[in-house]
Amino acid sequence: MTATDLTAKAAARPASATPGWAALLAASIGQFLVVLDISVVNVALPHIREGLGLGATGLQWVVNAYSLTFAGFLLLGGRAADLFGRKRVFIAGLGLFTVASLAGGFAQDGAMLIAARAAQGLGAAILAPVTLSLVTATFPEGPARTKAIAMWTAVGTAGGATGGLVGGLLTDYLSWRWVLLINVPVGAVVAAIAARWLRDERDAAGRRRLDVPGAVLVTAGVGLLAFGIGQTEDHGWTSLIPLTAGLVLLALFVAVEARAPEPLVQLRLFRLRSVAVGNLATLVGTMAGFALWYFLSLYMQNVLHYSAVRTGLSFLPHTAGIIIGSRLAPTLMARMDARLLAGIGGLMAAAGFAWQSVVLDADGTFLTAILGPGATMALGFGLLMTPLVEASTSGADASEAGAVAGVVNTSRTIGGAIGLTVLGTAAAKAGPDLVDGYSAAFLIAAIITTAGAAIVPFLPKPRRAGQEDAAAA
């Protein structure tokens, strides 16, 4: 595409439209904050326990309060963006997230911190779908959207990858409170960018009615499902109670949505093969993705006795691998079938998991047991996730971009929760030796990732740029 073509396209954009750079910048940083706060608190937990006198159950709720509200309100946050405008919902979600971070940073007891983390999760659930829908609504389907999604994917994943390093540095050199307070200045800057540059692109029909029964059912259903999954390893059969209740509520949600005049999620979206298959592949892929960060972090700290900072630094090649893969994906997608690229990425990640399961050793080093397999896994996931996210959001109307983005984020979150439970159970059943347990988890992750790659060929064949132009004409 020539400079003249780009200039003509820029001139053709409505003056009231959000500038592409502003949408991508706000979306990327917003997603970075959301993903960062899932992992950044983990390394600070021992210091939080000492500072606030929390027990094991209290510490668990510092993590769960965020993840449960985040999972439960994602679909509601996505639909709210479609109804009330992406700009105002983005600022509302970011504002709640930032204020909750401030409250958590100054928490005087465990109850205040847990409440702040729950509010953070709610703000993140409002914010996360908007970050993706900003990208898909601002950039039309084609190479420009692919590159934007690749950037969103890379920056978001980097948030999860650098969480340990950021948390370790802040905890060791400042205080555990700064793992929350750091969000305040960043949130203020992003809010200023959003207020100045984002345009309110609310549905022209002016529909403002929110599907309250559907919102209540899906929020409670997904929350109970995520809670039950998280309790499976420690509570066995009793975890079936919230799991069953969650599934029943989700079944009722589907029944309500089929009859609601303005549903939270249009069920017809799942008739789009790209949305249905793309989200299924995303869910399966993220089941294994947690193994990369979670079990490698445990291996480095519990077996190799790395400090939190050294562990975070050891993840830098993994972060680079995901960023490189995500940045390469748009170029490769322009030259080959996106399904083939996603399949190659999935198999590469699976090979990295299998390699990792073999080389883990009590006497391992960074060069012998971490660098090679970790970089392979990360590069594979970078190549896999960009085409999957694009497929999962393609074909839907711009007025439903938020709802589709909520579905994508819910698939990623639930997939991660299921995967962590499955892999954690596999590690626990492998025996008392930590290395054997982590090796078993990586082997299962390799099998799961291979299954995810096997779903990819069922995606619809992507249209080339020439086909899209002809269809538009």
N, C-alpha and C positions, 0 to 999 in steps of 0.2 A: 504494500500500500504506500503510495507516494505522499509527500507533504501536502500536495494540492488536495488529495482525497481527504486527508485528515482535517485540513482547513475547511473544506466544504462540509464535512460532517459536523464539525464544531459550529459552523454558521447555521446549520440546519436545526441544531438543538434549540428548544424554546429558551427564551431569556430567563424564565422563571425556574428552569430545571436546575437540580443540584449539580455543581461542577463535579466531574468524575474524580478528580484528585481529592476533593473534600470528602466525598462519600467513602472512597477507599481508605483514606487516612483515618477518619472517624471509626469506620467499621473495623479496621485492622487493630487499632489500639484498644477499642472496646472489647473485641474478642480476646486480645492478649490479656487484658485485666481479668476477664471472666475465667479463662483457663488457668492463668497464673494462680488465682486464689484457690483453686482446687488442690494444688500441690504445695504452695509456698508455706502453708501453716504446718505441714507434716514435720519438718525438721525442727520447728520451734516448740513442739509439744512437750518435751522434757522441761524446757524453761517455763512454759505456761503452767505446768504442773507445780513447779516450785514456787512460782510467783503468786498463783491464786489458790494453791492448796487443793487442786482437783485430784480426784481418784481416777482409776482406769475408766469407769463408766462415764464420768464427766469429760475426760479427754476424747472418748469416742464420740460424744455428742458435739464437741467442738467441730469435728469433721462432718458428722452426719447431719447436723442442723443445716449446714450449707448445701450439701448434696441433695437432701430430701426436698427442700423448698425449691431448689434449682430444677430438679427433675419434674416436680409436680406442676409448676406454673409455666413451663416452656410453651405449651400450645396456647395457653391463655395470652401470654406475652406476644406471641406471633400474630394472633388474630387481632389483638388490640392495635397493633401497628397498622393493619389493613383498614381498621375502622376509624381510628382517631388521628392517623398521620404518623409517618415514620419519624419525623423530626421531634414532635412533642413526646412520643413514646420513648425515643432514644434518650432524650434529655431527662425524662422522668425516671427511667430505669437507671441511668448513670448517676442521677442525683441521689436516688435511694441507696445505691451501691456505695457511693462516696460517703454519705452521712453515716451509714451503718459501719463503714470501715473506721470512721472517726470515733464512733461510739465504742466499737470493739477495741480500738487502740487504747482508750482510756478506761476500759472496764475495770471495776474494782472487785468483782467477784465472778465466780463461774457462771451464775445465772445470767448476769449482764452480758458476758462474753458470748454465751450460747445464743441468747436472744439476738445479739448483734449479728452473729454468723447466720442465723435464720433470715434476718432482714437482708443481709448481703446476698444470700441465695435467691431471695425473691427479686431483688434488683437485677441480679445476673440473669434470671429467667426472663425478665422483661427486656433486658438489653441484648442477650445473645441472638434471638431470632431476628431482631432489627438489624444487627450488624450484617447478617447474610442477606436479608431482604433489601437492604440499602444497595448492596452490590448487584443483586439480580435485577432490581428495578431500575437502577441507574444505567447499567451496561446492557445493551441488547444482546440476544444470543449470537454467538460468534466468537472470533479470536479475542476481541476486547474483553468480553465477559470471562473467557477462559483464563486470561492473564490475571484479571482481577480476583477471580476465585482462587487461583494459585497463590497469589499474595496473601489473601485472607487465610487460606489453609496454612501456609508457611508461618505466618506471624502467630496465628492461634496455637499451632503446635509448638512453636518456640516458647510460648508462655508456659506450657506444661513442662517442656524440657528444661527450662531455666529456673523453674520454681525452687528446686532444691538448692541451686547455687545462690539465687537471690535471698531465699530464706536463711541459708547458712551465713552469708555475709552480713545481713542485717542483724541476725540474732547474735552472732559472735562479736561484732564490732559496735553495735548500738544496743538494741534490746529486742525481745520478742515482740514488743508492741509495734515496732516499726514494720513488721510483716503486714500489718493492717494499715498503719498510718501512711505508708508509702503510696497507697491508692489515692490519698486526698489531693496532693498537688497534681498528680497525673490526671485524675478525674476532673479537676478544675480546668486544666488546660484543654482537655478534649471537649468539655462542655462549652467552653468559649468558642472553639472551632465550630462545633455543631450549631450554636446559636447564631454565629455570624454567617456561615456558608451553606448549611443545609437548608433546603426549601421544603415547606410543608406540602406534601403531595397526597393529601387525603383523597379518598375515593370521591369522584365528582358527584356521584349519586347522593352523597351526604348521609349514608347509612351509619347510624351511631348506636344501633341496638346490639348489645352484647348477649350472646347465648349463655345466660347465667346457669341454667340447669346443666348444660353441657360442660361449662367451665368447672362447676363444682364436682361433677362426676369424674372428669378426666384428671383434675388436680388431685382429688382424693385417691383415685385408682392408681395413677402413676406413682404417687407418693407412697402408698401402701405396698405397691409392687417393689419399688426400689428399697423400701425398708425391709420387706420380707427377704429379698435377695441378700441384703447385707447381713441379715441375722442367720442365714442358713448354716454357715460354718460353725457358729458358736451355740446355736439353740436347736439345731436338728429339726425334729418333727414339729415343734411348736411354731417354727417359722412358717409352716403351711397356713396358719390362720391369717396373717396379713397377706400372704401371697394369694390365697383363695379369695379373700375379700377384695383385693386389688383387681383380680381378674373378673370377678362378678361386676364390680363397678365399671370396669372398662367395657364389658359386654353391654351393660345398660347405657353407657355413653354412646356406643355405636347405634343402639336402638333409638336413642333420643335424637342423634344427629340425622338419622334417616328421615325423621319427621319434622325437624325444626325448620321454620321458614328461613332463618338466617343462621345456619349452623356454625359452630366454632371451626370445624373442618369439613369441607365438602367431601363426602365419601367418594364422589365420582373422580376425585383426584387420583385415587388408588386404582382407577381403571387405566390410567396412563402407565404403560409398562415401565417407562423411565423412572417414574416416582416410586412405584411399588418395588421393582427389582433393585433400583438404586438404594433405597432405604434398607432393604433386606441385606444387601451386600455390605452396606455401611455398618449396620448393627453387628453383623458377624465379624467384620474386619476390626472394629473397635473392641470386640471381646478379647482379641489377642493383643491388641495394641497396648493395653495396660501392663502386660508382662514386661515390655521393654523398660519402662521407667520404674515400675514398682519393684519387681524382683531384682533388677540390676542394682537398684539403690540399696535394697536389703543385703544383697551379696557383698557389695563394696563396704558397707558399714559394719555388718555383723560377722563377716568372714574375713575380709581383707583389712578390717579395722581402719577404714578411711574416715577422716573427719567429714563433717557436713560440707565444708567448703571444698575439700578435695574431691568429694563425691560429685558435687555440682560441676567442678571444673572437668572431671572425667566424662561428663555428659556433653561437653561442647562438640566433640566430633559427631555425636548423634544428632545434635541440633543442626549442625552444618549439613549432615546427610539429608535430613528432611527438607531443609531450605533448598538445597541443590536439586533434590528430586522434584519439589514443587515448582521451582523455577524452570526446570527442564521440561516439565510436563506440557505446557502450552505449545512449545516449539515442536515437540514430538507428536502431539495431537494433530498438528497441522499437516504432518507428513505420514501419519499412519492411523489406522482405526483405533479410536479411543478405547474400545473394548480390549483390543490386543495389548495396548499399553497398560491398562489397569490389570489385566491378567499377568503380564510380565512383572509388574510391580508387586502384586500379591505373592507370586511364586518366589520372587527375590526375597521378600520379607520372610516367607516361610522357610526358605533356605537359611536365612540368618538366624532364625529361631532354632532350627535344628542344629546348626553349627554351635550356637551358644550353649545348647544343652550338653554338647559333647565336651567342650573345652573348659567348663566351669571346674575349678579345682581349689582346694583349700590353700594351696601354695601359688595360686595364679597371680599374674601381674597384669597391669594395664595393657601391655602389648600382647601378651599371650592369651588372655581370657576375656578382654573387653572390647578392644578397638576394632578388630576385624569383623566379628559377627555383629557387633552393635551398629557399625556404620552400614553394613549390608541391610540389616533390618530397617534402619532409618531411611536409607535411600529408597528401598522398596516401598515403604509407606508413603514417602513423598510422591512417588510415581503413581501410587494407587489412589490416594484420596482426592486429588484434584479432578480426575475424570469421574469419580463416584459422586462427588458433591455436585458437579455440573449436571450429571445425569439425573440426580435426585431432585433437582430444581427446574429441569427443562420441561417445556410443554405447558406449564401452568400460566394462567393469566397474571399480569402484573398486579391486579387488584387482590390477588391471593398469594403474593410473594411472601408475606409475613407468616401466613398459615403453613405454607410449604416449608419455610425456614424453621418454624417451630417443630414440624415433624422430623426434619433432618437432625436438629439438635437433640430431640428426644431419642431418636434412634441411636445417636452416638452415646448419650448419657446412659440409657438403659443397657446398651451393648457393653459399655465399660463396667457397669455394676454387675451384670451377669458374668462377664469374663473374670472379674476379680474374684468372685465367689467360686467359680469353677476351678480356676487356676490355684487359688488359695487352698481349696479342698484337696486338689491333686498334690500340692506341695506337702500338706499336712499328713496325707496318707502314705507318702513315700518313705516315712520313717523319721527317727529323731535327728538324723544327720542333716544339717541345713543345706549343704551342697547338693545332696541327693534330692531334697525337696525342690530346690530351685531348678535343678536340671529337669525334673519331671514336669514342672510348670512350663518351662520353655518348650519341651517336647510336645505337650498338649497344645501350646500356642501355635506351634508349627502346623499341627493337624488342623486346627481351627482356621488358620489363615489360608491353608490350601483349600478348605471347604468354601471360604469366602471367594477365593479366586475362581472356583468352579461355578459360582453364581453369575459372574460377570458376563459370560457369553450370552445370557438370556436378556441382557439389555438390548433395546432397539438399536439398529444401526444408525450412527449419527450422520446427519446431513452435512455435506461439504458446503463451503461458503458459496459456491456457484449455485448449488441447489437452493440455498436459503434465499439468495437474491432473486432467483427465478420465481420462487414461491411468493415472495413479497411483491413482485411485479404482477 
